[in-house]
Amino acid sequence: MTKLTFLALAEKILREEGRPLSPSEIWKIAVAKGYDERLDSEGKTPAATLYSVIFTNTRDNPDTIFVKLGQRPARYFLKELVPAKEKEIEKAITGDDSVPTAYDYDEADVHPFLAYYARLYFKACTKTVRHSRSKKKEFGQWVHPDVIGVYYAIEDWKPEVLDLCAATGNTAAKLYSFEIKKALSFSNLREAFFQAVSNSSWAHEGYLVAAEISTDEDFLDELRRLSAAFGIGVIHIELEDPDSSKVLFPAREREALEWDTLNKLAMNKDVADLLTRIRNDLQTKEVIQEKYDPVPSAEELVKRIKKRTS
């Protein structure tokens, strides 16, 4: 099987598709067609490498075969095909920038991936919040996080420190708010981001989580700006390799919980039950893992998502 460079891969996809594509779209189509297995590379972030290679080649090489079209997101095409593809080019420039996916999955399928990552990275137990367990008339448009995470210091601190913490009126737990989306791109960034802001105002840290994140340079710059301005972190979940999931931008930690908002959230029975569970675990100094979302192994997660696709 002939090996492909990143530029050759991009050319192949653009020629076969016959329309301008963003680097993230090129990569997703390549994965769906299995062309990624022909890459002459062993890098851990091939999607980012593909973007960098195309961007640099188009900018710095006067003899490049590629042409950059539009902004937010920028898409690329083959120069030789431009004259015959005016309609496709106009549609690509004015259309949305939804991120295609190589997998057939629902937003709910991302939850166990987050449970795995939160336990690994934050040492946190997670609990999914079912929105159906709230009375809609008591809430605004955005109130509930999709998932709440709890880090228990009782798993790391010595008993003497825990006793002192309790005696001084401090809590030995840290709460996280997670808003989950299948994909993030310019087409849904504003709504998704400010939904995360609204739903995370009460927590120590709030995160926006997605399995598909556009690699467009302008998009990532805007995502970085919003994260820094509002303190919401961003987590990228890797469906093919859960251990490679990562925090793209960290959240800004708040010193204390916002109790009035948390009280409003407790109108949801899942949240109320979780708060009772946190109190009990802190009092007994024992975390009962079975009371939280199950944490599958990385192998089981990949098996599940591939089964959904086949």
Secondary structure, 3 states (H helix, E strand, C coil): CCCECHHHHHHHHHHHHCCCECHHHHHHHHHHHCHHHHECCCCCCHHHHHHHHHHHHHHHCCCCCEEEECCCCCEEEEHHHHHHCHHHHHHHHHCCCCCCCCCCCCHHHHHHHHHHHHHHHHCEEEEECCHHHCCHHHCCCCCCCCEEEEEEHHHCCCHHHHHHHHHCCCCCEEEEEEEEEEEECCCCHHHHHHHHHHHCCCCCEEEEEEEEECCCHHHHHHHHHHHHHHCCEEEECCCCCHHHCEEEECCCCCCCCCHHHHHHHCCCHHHHHHHHHHHHHHHHCCCCHHHCCCCCCHHHHHHHHHHHHC
